Amino acid sequence: MMHRFKRATLVFWLCLSILLGVGLAHKGVLIDSSWWWLAGLGVLLTVKHQRIWCVLWLIVLGLSLGWWRGSLYMVKLADFQNLSGQKITIVGSAIGDAVYDNNKQLAFDVVNPHVEKTGQQLTGKVGVSGFGANAVYVGDEVRVTASLRPARGSYQARMSYAQIAIAEQHPSLVSDLRRKFTAGMQSALPEPVASFGMGLLVGQRNTLPAETSTALLMVGLTHIIAVSGYNLTILLRASRKILAKRSKRQATLLSLALIGVFLLFTGSSPSIVRAAVVSVLSIAAGYYGRDIKPIVLIVLAAAITAYVNPFYVWSDIGWYLSFLAFFGVMVLAPMLMSRLSQRVRNSVIATIAIESLCAELMAVPYILHIFGQMSFVALVSNVLITAFIPLGMLLALVAGLAGMLVPAFAGWLAWPAQFVLTYMLDIASLLSRIPHVFVENLAFSLLQMMVFYGAVAAICAVMYRKIRFVLGLHKIPSPPDQI
């Protein structure tokens, strides 16, 4: 009762309670959100001493805020359910360039559209596919007429075989540059190397041939063409090396600028949003000389993204996979590395192998629960290919710029990118041909998945206590302002 908790512990329980409150709102559990002011008052009265009563008040505050935010989005989700099955016309802005799907329909996504007839505003993402317009570019305001159908995953609804019309075009400089860069990449490199290069740089994977996408799926490498935090980490590390000997302010401003440009070119997928939030928090902590514990950083980033968009918690598979892989790389992998020799820890191959293993270990149970499939060569493929991703990104960038700016010399400047990217694709294709490397219909139940993650959490707790004991940290009190 008299124990003084660290600030990291207080932040952890507040964020975890917000996540729980958002989840309870979706399950229909009623919590009186008007308690937030009383809980806030309790926190103000007890936060100075940071005792157990402060933790309890923070839990009540987090639950109230999370449930209140979740209840607002439940009302918005009910709007889709009330319109389900009705033929309506919605008007909204496309959040990506349209592509043709397997049914020869023009497919794209619309966020937060409104119903044309009633003016009702809808909150969420609608997947659209249909006919009518010749092309739809990001930012274009479109008018879509079709039956509204329920959807799974990150979509709140879908409209298929729709009549699509362009209401108004809104060209942007970023979109024009991206399209010109894509054209330059395709003129400098052959297919499927050009599409693979675009996948590495900005996550554009809808132009990959079906056989290439299947090969990457079978060897567990789909994540490298789904732009994620790893791509952003590569850019931030490069910026730090460039300005390592300059002022900390310049390095911080360049890193934040890169994050902003990266978001503009790649969009706002859950993995990118998570990576951007984590990166900004880490940069801010480093700038002010603070050290954020990885588990606190994970929960804090999850709470921020979930509070901004509760749909992430309720239905977005990518959001969960992103944080599971993040936990494996940032928490589990360092614990395993600390038990190895210094020579092994300094090995790039060993580091990549252990980080890939930990990320796969955390993601596979959830993948088995949702999709019922897994690859048995994912670790091998990640070790053989992941180390070349930074070089592949750099060379693909050079090839795309050459094709866009100096097309006459694009072939000479693009051959290094073609060599490296072809190697990566050939390794993936070769491993995918091994018999029985990809297994389907191997499902995990919810109970099995929870038991597995519970066992991982227990092992992490035991390893953490052993590491602290070996280092003598159990005898060293943490400073009161530690984050």
N, C-alpha and C positions, 0 to 999 in steps of 0.2 A: 504493500500500500504506500510505502514511503519511497519507492524506487523512482528515480528521476529519469524519464525517458528522453532519448535524443530527438532532435528535430526530425531526423530521417525517419524515425519510427512514427512520429505524429503525421508526417506527410504521407507515409505509406498507408496508415489506417484510414486517413481521410480519402485518399484516392481509391483505395480498395472498396470503401463504403459507397462512394459515388458509382463505381461500376456495378456493385451489387444492387443499388437502388434503381439504376437504369434497367437491369435485368428483371427485377421484381415488377417494374411497371409493365413490362411486356407480358409477364405471366398473369397479370390481373390481380396481383396482391395489393391490397389497399393499405397505404400508409399515409397518415395525415401530413401532407407537405407543409401545412401552416406551422408546424413545429420548428421550422428552420430558424425563425428569429429567436425562439427560446433556446435552441441548441447553440446558436451563435452567441447568445449572451452567456451561456454556460462556458463556452470555449474562452471567451474574453476574460471571464473571472478566474479560470483555472490554468490558462496557458502559461502564465508566468512561472509557476512551479513545475509544470510538465509532469504531473502525477497521473495515476490511473484514471482519476475523474476527468482529466482533460482528454484522455484517449476515448473514454466512453462518450463524452459530449461530441467529440469529433466524428465518431461513428454515427451518432444520431444525426448530426449535421450533414454528413455525406449521404446517408440514406435518404434524408428529406430532399436534398438538392437533386440527387440522381433520380428519385422517383418523380419529383416535380417536372424535371426536364423530360423524362421518359413519357410521362402522362400527356405532355403537350404533343409529342410526336405520335402517341397512340391515337389521339384525335385526328391527326393528319393522315395516319395510316388508315383510319376508318373511312376517310373520304374515298380512297381507292376501292375499298371493299363495297361501299355503297354504289359505286359506278361500275363494278365488275359485271361483265356480260352485256353492257349497254354499248350501242354504237354512238360514239361521240366524236367531236372534233376538238383537238387540243392545239394550242399555239405555244411554242417555246423555242429556245435556242439550242442548236446542236452543239454538243461539247466535244465533237471529234469529226474528222472527215469521214464521210460515208464510204463503205466498201460493199462489194457484192458478196452475199452469203451463199451457202450451198444450194439454196432454192432460187438463185438468180435474182434475189431481191436486193434493193439498196438498203443497207442496214447502218444504223447509227443510234446514238443515245441522246435523250432530251432530259434535262434536269429542271425541276420546279416549273412545269408548264401550267397554263390555265385553260379551263374549258371555255371554248369560244362562245357558246350560247348563253351560259349563265355567268361567265366571268369568275367562276370558282377557282381559287388558286390551289394547286396541288403541290405537295412537298415530297420530293423523292425523285428517283431515277426511273425513266420509262424507256425500255428498249423498243425501237421502232424498226420495222422492215416492211418494204412495200415498193410501189411503182409510182410513176408520174414524173418526178423531177429527174433530170439527166444527171445531176451531181449535187451533193450537199457538202458544204465545207463548214468547218468549225466556226461558230459565231453566227451562222445564217439563222434567221427566224423562219421557222417552217410551220405549215398548217397540215396536220395529220388527221385523217378521218378513218376510223376502223373501230372494231369492238375492243374494249379494254379487257384484258385477261390478266389473272393473277400470275405472278412470277416468283421464282425462287432465287436464292442467292442475294446479290447486291442490288437486284432490281425490285422495285415495288410493283411494277406492272409491265405488260408487254402489249404491243399492237402490231399484229402481223397482217400481211396482204393489205396494207393500208394504201390509201390514196394520199400521195405526198405532193405538196405544192410549196414553192418558195414564196414566203410572204415578203421578206426583205433580206437583202444581203448586207452583211457587216464584215467586210474584209479587214484583216488585221495584219500588221507588219510581221508579227511573230509567225502567223500561219503561212504567209507568203514565203518567208524565209525557210520555213520547214519544208514546204512543198518544193521550192527550188533546190534545197539541199538533197531532198529525196530523189529528184530528177537527176541531179549531179551524181549521186551515188549509183544510180541505175545505169548511167552512161559510162561510168568509170569501171564498174565491176559487173561481172556476169551474174545471172541468177543460178542458184539461190544465195550466193555469197552476198549480193547487194542487200537483199531483204534481211539476211542474218546480221549484217553490219548495222542496219537501221534498228534491229531488235536490241542489239547490245547498247546502242547509243541512247535511244529514246523509247524503247519498249514497243516499237511498231512490229507486231508479229502477224497481222492479218494478211500480209502479202506473201508469207512463206508458203512454199508448196506443201501439199498435204503430206507427202512422204517425209519431208524434212521435219515437219512438226511432230509426226508420229515417232520418228527416230529419237528426237529430243525427249519426248514424253517417256519412251520405253527405257531410256538410260537415266532418267531423273534430272534432266537439264533444262526443263521448261522454264525454270526460274531465271536463267541467265538472259532470256529474251523478254521476260516480263520485268520491265525496268523497276528497280527496287533500291533499297538503301545501300546495297553494295556499290551500285553505280555512283551514287552520291558520295559515298565514302572515298572512292577513288579520286573524284574531283577535289574533295576537301583536302585529302592528303597531298595531292599535287600542289594545291594553293599554299599549303603550309610550308612545303619544301621551297617553293619559289620565294616566299617572303620570310623564311626562317631567320634570316639575319637582320631583318628590318623591324619596324615597330610592331608591337602587339596590336595596336589599333588598326594599322593597315591590313594585317593578316585577318583580323576579325571582320573588317568591312568587306574584304575580298571574299571571304567565306560566305558571309550573308548574301552578298550579291550573286554568288554562284548558286546558292540555294534558290534565290528568287528566279533567276534565269532558268534553272533546271525545272522548277515548277511550271513556268510558262510554256516550256517546250514539251513537257511530258504529261501535263494534266494533273489531276488530283485523285489518283487512285489511292486506296487505303494504305498500300505499302509505301507509296511516295509521301503521303501525308504523315505517316508514322515516322519515316526516315527524316523528314524535314523538321518535325517537332523535336525528335531526339537530338538531331544535330544542333538546332538552335539552343536547346537547353544545355547541351554539352559545351557549346561555344561560349554561352553566357557564363557558365560556371568557371570555365577556364580563364575567361577574361578577368573575372573578379577573384581568381585564386582559390576557388572552392573545388571540392571533389565530391561528385554525386555518385553514390553507390549504384551499381548496375541495376539491382532489383528495384530500387526506388525510382530510378530513371525509367524503367520499363512500366511500372505501375502509374507513374505520373503522366507519361506520354499516352498510355491507354486511357486514363481518366479524361485527359484533355480532349482527345479525339472522340471518345464516346460521348462526352458532354456536348460537344459541338454537333455531332451527328449520331444519335442513338441507333440509327439503322445499322451502323457498323457492328454493334454488339448483338443485334437481333438476327442478322441474316447474312453478314458479309464474311464469306469463308476466307478471302484473302487477308482480311484484318487479323483473324485468328492465326493463320499460318505465318503472317509477318511477325507477330509477337512471339510465337513459339520458336521460330528460327532465331529471333533476336535473343531470346533467353538462352538457347543452346550456345550461341556464339559468345555472348557477353558474360554469362554466369557459369554455365557448365564447362565450357572449353577451358577457361583460365584455371578452374579448379583441377582439371585433369592435367593441364600443362605444368602446374606447380608441383606435381608429384613425379615429374620426369626430370632427367638430367639437363644441365645447362646446354649441353651440345644439342640435344633433341629440341629444346625450346628455341634455339637459334636457327633451326632448320626451317626454311620456307616450306618445303614439301610436307614436313611433319606438322607444321602449323595449319596449313591448308587441309591436310587430312583430318586432323582432330577437330577443327572448326566445322568441316563438312559433316563429319560423323555426328557431332553433337547437334547440329542443325537438323540432320536427317532423323536422329533419334527422337527429337522433340516433335517433328512434323509428321512422321510416319503414322503414329497411332491416330491422330486426327484425320489424316488422309484415308486410312483404312476405315475409320468410322463413317466418313462422308462418302467416299468414292469406292471403297472396297478394292483398291489396287495399289501395287507398289513395285518398285524396280530393285532387283538384287545387285545391280552393278552401279548404283548411284554413287557410292563412295569412290569406286575406281574412276568413273567418268569425271567426277568433280576434281579428283587429284590430277588427272591428266589434262584437264581443260581449264579449270578455274584459274590456274596460275597465269594463263595467257590472256585473260579477259582485259586487264589494264592495257597491255600492248595492243590487243585487238581493237579496243576502243580508240586508242590514239591513232593507229594506222587507218581505221575506218573513217575517222574524222578527217585525216589528211586526204584520203581518197575522195570523200564527198565534197570537200572544199575544192579539190583539183577539178573534179567534174563540173562544179558550179562556176568556178572562176576562170580556169584555164583548160577548157575541154580538149584543146589540141595536144596537151601534154599529160592528160589524165591517165592514159595507159601506163606511162613510165612512172608516174608518181603513185599509182595504185597497186603496182605488182607486189610490194611487201604486204599490204593488207590482204590481197588475194591469197598469198602464200599462207599467212597465219590463219585466216578465217577458213580456208579450205582444209587445213590440218584439223581444226576444231570440228568441222562438220564431218570429215572422214572418220575421225575417232568415234564420234557419236554414231555414225552409220555402221561402222564395224562392230561396235559393242552391241548395237541393237539387233544384229543378226545372230547373236549367240542364242541357242535354243533355251526357252523357259526363263529368260531374264526378266520378263514382265508378267506378273501374276495378277489376275482379276478375280472377282468374287471371293475375296479374302477379307471379310468384314469384321470389324471390332464393334462390340456392343458398347453402349454408353457406360455401363458398369466396368467393363474391361478397360476402356480408355481412362476412366477416372482412377482406377486402381493403379494403372501404369504411371500416370502423372503423380499420383500420391507417393508411389515408391521412389520416383525421381526426386521429388521434393524432400523426402526423408533422407535419401542418400546425400543430396546437396547440403542439408542441414548438418549431417554428421561430418562431412568433409570440411565444411566451413569451420566447425568447432575445432577440428583437428588442426587445421591450418592456423587458426588464431592461437591455439595452445603452443604449437611449435614456434611461432614467431614471438610468443610472449605477449600477445596483444590483450590477453585476459587480465594482465596486470597494469596495463596502461589506460588510464581514463581518457575518454575522448574529450576534446575541447567542447565547451558548451555551445559554440556557434557552428559546429560541424554539420554539414548538409549531407 
